[in-house]
């Protein structure tokens, strides 16, 4: 499944050199890779959870899936055993991921004021494990390896399902009756995954990560799936991501023309955002969508009303939408349907961890793009433009969906990975005679190994 080329650099092995390396080290790496890919399948909701996918059902808010419970038991074992084996690499990665770890800690802290403390602690622990998993992935894989996982398989599986079992592959959305969900949980997930896959395959094709015919096939199939999903937010996110990638690429050229063009693109982008905001109704009409965003704005108005009751710290992480929740029941009664989420990650988390938590989310996003700005100034090749595009697409997804700061969710895992990578890449340099010298490689796992070996002096 990992079809990108590997960067030929020294890598800390899974077995760190203690007695019994040999064949056990090889087997350990294979098992580790299998478990990582398996949990990514869960995060991407690829035929997951199987009972709900094949039965086309929905999980009630607050319920625990036995499939997810089993998956997190295995993930806990992976993080404990793998973390011990990779103890020389992980400290630097964990340090670079401090904003993400702080968010996880704040979610856990909300147990103290939660209306459903048992639910909050369960959800915050699994969310924290998901965060650690995203960090752990970079101890095993280089960024080019990681970004190409599963997308071609998911596209092929979606098309096979549409041909073989169309009743399952259709989204059965009452407002978009012909939209697909393919092999994923719903049409919005298919659209979001297809967007990331299009970006990934184009990047792999451009930089020759793996056979180009595979990258081209992945690009074409996911472009078709994005159309069949009939989800507009991923399309807008893809356009914004490509624009940001172009802007960062111009700045990375470090030439006069590149800086001028990058500055002009920045100004034009900000002007475009202002025009879209002012003419929002016209933009929605052009996209053949209602200004209410399929009644999302009505839910947002209700959410703001409940946020005003507990504005600073919220109702506790993940505890607002739960079985028997008074406020959630009131919202569902007003909307006259079982509203499962707010369909906006920022308002969703404002309900859970208040405006303090939302402020921490915003600060994390700012830190991420500050790291992009630092890495794109490094003289050695890096993935700054791709990381900026990926972060942009994910943040756009948060505007109409709630799956952010969520356990076992691909949006959060994909958000964690570039932030940690950028943090390590930005700090991995040494100073010689007051000159900054960057290493020849900037993948997080190799830089962490070099730091552990004392070969680089890491600057914060």
N, C-alpha and C positions, 0 to 999 in steps of 0.2 A: 504493500500500500504506500510505502514511502518511495515515491518515484523521482524525487529530486536528487541531484548529485550531492555528495558529502564534501564539505570543505576539508582539504587534506592538511590537517593540523593535528598537533598532539592533543589527545583527549583523555581526561581522567577516566579509566575504565570503571565499570560497575563494581567490580571487586577491587578494592583499593590497594592490593598488593599483599594482603595478609595470607597466612597459610591457607592452602586449598584453592588458589586462584585457578589456573588451568581450565579444565573443562567446566568446573563449577561456575567460573566467571562467565564463560560463554553461555551456559544455560541460564544464568541469572540475567544476563542482558536480554536474552530472547524472551524470557518470562516478563521482565520489566516492560519491554516494548509492547508485548501482547496486552498487558494490563493497561498501559497508557492508551493504546488505540481503543481498547474496549471501553474505557471510561469516556473517551472522546465520542464514541458512538452514542453513549447515553446523553452526553451534553448536547449533541446535535439532534437529539430526539429522532434518530434514525431507526424506525420501527420500534420506538421506545415511548412509554412502556408497552410491552407487547399486548397486554390484556386490553388496554384502552385503544391502541392503534387498530387492532383487528376487530374489536367490538365497537369501534367508533364512539366510545363513551367519554365522559369527563370526570375528573377527580374533584370531589367536593373540597372547598377551601378548608385547609386545616387537617385534611386526612393524610395519612402516611402510606405511601405505596410500599408493599413488601419487596417489590423489585428494587426500588431505590434504597430501601434499608439494607438489603443484601449487597448492593453495589457499594455503599459507603463503608460497610464492614471490610470489604476487600480493599477499597481505597485507603482506609486507615492502615491496614497492614502494609500496603505498598509504600505509603509515606513514612512509616516507622522504619521498616527494613531498608528501603531505598535511601531514606535520609541518613541512616547510619552509614551505609556504604558510600554515600557521596558527601560525607561530612566536610570534606575539604573544599568542595565546590559551593555548597549551599549557603554558607554564611554571607558571602559577597552578594549572592542573588537575593537573599532575604533582606539584606541591608538596602539594596536597590528597590525592593518592593515595600519599603516602610509605609508609604501612603496607603497602600492596599491593605496591609496588615493592620494599620490604625483604623481603617474603616471597619474591618472585621471585628476588631476589639470593641469598637463603639456599638456595633450591632449586638454583641454579647452583653455589653453593659446595659443595654435597654431592657434586659430581663428584669432589672430592679424596679422599673416603673411600668412594665407590661401588664395588660389586662389578662393575658394568658401566658404566664411565665414559662410553663412547661413547653408550650408550642414555640415560644421565642427562643428558648435555649436550644431546642432541637434544630430549629431552622438556622440559627446563627452559627451553631457548631458545624453543620453541613456546609453552610456558606463559607466558613473559614477554611474548611478542608478543600473546597473548590478553589479558593484563592491560593492555598499552598500547592495544590496540584498544578495550577497554571505556572507558578514559580518553578516547581520541580521539573516540568517539561523541559525547560531550558537547561537543566543540568544534564539532560540526556541528549537532546537534539539541538542542532544549530537552527537558527531562525528559518533559513530556506528549507530545511527538512520539515520543520514543524508546519509551516504554512501550507504545505501541499498534501497534508494527510486527509484522506477520506473523500475529497470532493468529487473525484472522477467516479469512485464507487457509488457515492450517493446519487449522482446524476444518472448513471446507468440503472441503478436500482429503481429510481423514480420512473424512468421510462418503461422499464420492464413491468412495474406494477400497473402503469397506465394501460399497457397493452394486455396484460394477463388478467388483472383484477381491477378494472376501471371503477367499480363501485367503491372500492377502498381508496383508490388514488384520487378520486374527486374530493374536493374540500367540503361539498354539501353545505356551502355557505348561502344563507337565504338571500343575501344581497348580491352575491356573485356566484350564480349557480353553475357556471362553466369553469370556474377556477380549479386549479389542481393543488393538491398537497403532496402528491408523489409518495415517497417513502418516509415523509416527515410527519410531524404531529399535526400541522395545519398549514394553510396556504401562506401565512405570513412568515412562518419558519422557512418554508421552501424558498420564498422570495429573498429573505435575508441571507440564507446560506448560498443561494445562487449568486448574489451580489459579491460576497466574499470570494467565491470560487472564480468568478470572472476576473476579479482583480488579481488573485493568486496565479491563475493560469497565464494571464498576460505578463505578469512579472516573471514567472518561470520561463516563458517563451523568450522574453527579451534577454534574459541573462543566462539562458541555456542551462537551467536547473533540470536535468533529466532530459529524456528524449522530447524533441519539439513536437512530434506528432501527438504525444500524449497531452501536452499542454494545449495544443490547438484543439484536440477533441474535447477536452474539459471545458475550454472556452466556449465552443460552439454549442455543446449540449446544455451548459448552464445558462447561456444566453437565451436559448429556447425555453428553458424551464422558468426563467424570470418572466418571460412573456405569458406563459401558461398559468403562472401563479396569480397574475393580475393583481399584484400588490404594488402600490405606487410609492410608498415610502422607501423601499429598497432601490427603486429606480432613481429617485431624487438623491438618495444617499450615494449611489454609484457615481452620479454626475458630480456631486460635491467632492467625493473622494478623488476622482480623476483630476479635478481642478486643483485641489490642494497638492496632489502629487506633482503636477506640472509646476506649480508655484515653488515648491521646495526644491525641485530639480534645478530650476533656474538659479536659485540662491546658492545651490551646491557647486555651481560652475565657478563661482568666485572670480568672475570676470565683470568688467564694467557693463557690458550688454546684459549679462545674466542678472546682475543686481537691479538694473533699471527695469528689465522685463518682470522680474520677481516683484518689485515694488508696484508696478502698474497692475499686475494680476491681483495683488493684495487689495489695492484700492478698488479695482473693479469688482472683486468678490464682495467686499463690504458694501459697496453700492448696490450690488445685486440682492444681497440679503435685505437691505433696507427697502428696496422696491417690492420684493416679494412680501415682506411684512405689511407694507402699506396697501398692496393690492392683493391680499390673501384670497378674497372671494374669486377674483378673476383667475388667479393661478389654479384654484381648485376646479373652476369651470373648464379650464384648458386641459386639466388632467382627467376630466370626466368624473369628478368626485364632488360630493356635497360639501359645502362649507362647514358642516357639523362633523365632518370626518367620520361618517357612519355612526353618528350619535355620540362620538367620543367627547365632544365639547360639552354635551349635557352632563356626562359623567364627571368631567373635570369641574364643572360648576358645583356639583354636589360634593365632590372631594374637597374643594376649597372651603366649603361650609364646615365640614367635619375637621379639617385641618385647623381652622380658626378656634376650635374648642380646645385643642392641645397643640399650640403652634410650635413650641420650641423643641420638645423631645418626642412628641408623637405618642402613639398608642403601644409602642413596643415593636421591634423588628418582626415583620411577618405575621402580626397578630390581628390586624384589622379585619381582613377577609378570613373568617374562620367559621366553623360550624357553631351556631348559637350566638354569634357576635351581634350585639344589639344594633350598633351603628351600621354594620354591613347589611343586616336584615332590613333596616329602614331604607337604605340606599336601593336595595333590590326591589323593595315594595314600591318605591317612587318610580323607578325605571321600568317596573313591571316585567323584569326578566332577571335571572340569577347572575348578576354582574360578578365575574370572577376576579377582575383586576380593574385598575383605573385606566389602563391603556396609555399611561405616560409614566416613565420610570421616575421622574423627578417628583411628581405628585404622589406616586405610590410610596416612595421612600419618605416623603414628608409626612404621610400618614403613619409610617412605621417608626422613623427615628427623628422626625421633626425637621424644622428648618436648620437646626444645628447640623444634623446629618447631611442634609442637602447641601449646606455650605461646604462640608468636608468633601462631598462628591465633586462639587465645582472646583475646589482647590486641587483635587487630584487630577482633574482634566487639565487645569492650568499647568501643573507640574509636568504632565505628560508632554504638552506642546513646548514647554520650556526645554525639556530634554531633547525634543526634536531639533530645536534651534541650536542647542549645543552640539549635537552629533553631526548636524549637517555642515558644521564648520571644521570638522576633523579632516585632515588631509588624506586619510586612507579610505578606501571604498567601504560603504556601510549601507544599511537598509533604512536610512532616515526617511526618504520619500515614501517608501512602501508603508512604514509604520505610521506616518502622518496620514496617509490615505486610509489605512485600516482603522485608525482611531476616529477619523472623521465619519466613515460609514457607520461605525458602531454608535457613535454619539447621535447621529441622525436617527438611528433605529430607536433610541430611547424616547424620542419625541412622541411616538404613537404606540409604543409597546412598553410593557412593564418589566420585561425580562432583563433586568440590570441589577447588580447586587443580589443575584439569585443563585441558589445552590444548583449544581449540576446543569449549568446553562452555558451554551457556547459563546454568547455575547460577552459574558463576564470573563470566561477563560481567554478569549481572544483579546479582551481589553487588558488583562493582566500581562500577557506575554510581551507585547511591544513596550509597555512601560518598564518592565524589568530589564529587557534587552537594552533599551535606550539608556537606562540608568547605569548599567555596567559599561556600555560602550562609551558613554560620556566621561566616566571617571577613570577608565583604563588608559592612562598615559603616564609618561614619566617626564621629568624636567631635567634637561641637560644644558648647562650654561644659560639658564633662563629661557630656553626654547622648549616648546611643547613637541614631543615626539610621540606619535601614536603607533601602536603595534600594527603589524601587517594584517592581523585578523581582528574582527570585532564581534565574533559570535560569543554569546554569553558564557557558554560552557568552557570554551578554551580560555577566555580571559579570566574566569574564576580559577581555573587550574594554574594559570601563570601567576596569579596573585598569591595562591596558596603556596606555590613554590618559591615565592620571594623574588621572582624575576622582574616584576614591575612594581613601582611605587605608585599606589593608587591614590589619586587626589579626589577629595569629595567635591 
